Amino acid sequence: MLAYVLRRLLYGVVTVLGVLLFLFILFFSVASPDNMARRAVGEKASPKVIENWKKEHGYDRPLWPWQDPKSNLLFDHFRKALTFEFGKSDADSAPIVERLKAGAGPSLTLTVPLFVLGVLIGVPLSLFVAFFRNTYIDRMGLVLCVVAMSVSILLYIVGAQFLIGKLLKWFPISGFDRSIAVIARFVAMPIVVGLAAELGAEIRLYRTVFVEETSRDYVRTARAKGCGEARVMGRHVLRNALIPVLTNVVIQIPFLFTGALLLESFFGIPGLGSVTVDAIQGNDFSTLRTMVYIGALLFVVAQILTDVSYALVDPRVRLE
């Protein structure tokens, strides 16, 4: 297993380097520093103002090593990213690391409960629907899942803010307070909206996996030995269907740290999702590059953890 993990880590390093090269081409070659400066200071700004902005943000150097082997933006881009030296924001010159630290807490306050509740509710409900496969309960469950998947998350957000926030006044419509006593009131409605938007797709996916497992030979053998249907579903089917379930679960872990963009924006939660949206709207290219890089890095780590977890939950899997 050690050799496999090392090989996957090597592949991950190559992938991250490729992402960094793609980000450099996208942000420095396709969108040149001159274009970034004009977006920041205005299209009608004088050449002197543009040059001053580029110099202030470190964009006045050559792009490629063959233009200047000692001082170029490509090496500086890789060096800062690999050493997690993210520099300052292009919008207000604030340290990006401080902005990430400030946004990580609110994002995790929202995404972690949403992730845990999604697993704890989605898997049992999927198993319940699969238990009554080919009955009216199964068909009704599939219809509700398709309807839930068809509704835009924006409609869930607006509907919840109007019904729960404005009419019933159970929770605040938007805002965030870090105080332990009231923080639950501010994240309750975004969590409910997130669950309503995600559970339909997850239940439909898990239900398909469970139903497919019920046609396996080991299930027929268990039934022939006298195992009840509830025991077959809960002990045999669930255990052997863990690999696709685990894949879907682990792959969501990176998004716990990068935040929920729409939920944070509409509910006024100052998390990393809001940081990304603000960077897009404010032409903050350095912050946006940082968020994309962190997301890609966490995604690669999640892929490696997924592969390793296969061997832990299923003895039939051998990592070679």
VENTABEL-V886921 format. One record per run of one state. SS is the DSSP state (helix for helix, strand for strand, loop for the rest). FROM is the first residue (numbers start at 1). TO is the last residue. If there is no record, write none. Layout:
ss=(SS:SS)
from=(FROM:FROM)
to=(TO:TO)
This chain:
ss=(loop:helix:loop:helix:loop:helix:loop:strand:loop:strand:helix:loop:strand:loop:strand:helix:loop:helix:loop:helix:loop:helix:loop:helix:loop:helix:loop:helix:loop:helix:loop:helix:loop:helix:loop:helix:loop)
from=(1:2:31:33:42:47:57:62:63:72:73:83:88:89:95:96:132:136:151:153:168:183:214:217:225:229:241:242:251:253:259:261:268:272:282:285:314)
to=(1:30:32:41:46:56:61:62:71:72:82:87:88:94:95:131:135:150:152:167:182:213:216:224:228:240:241:250:252:258:260:267:271:281:284:313:320)
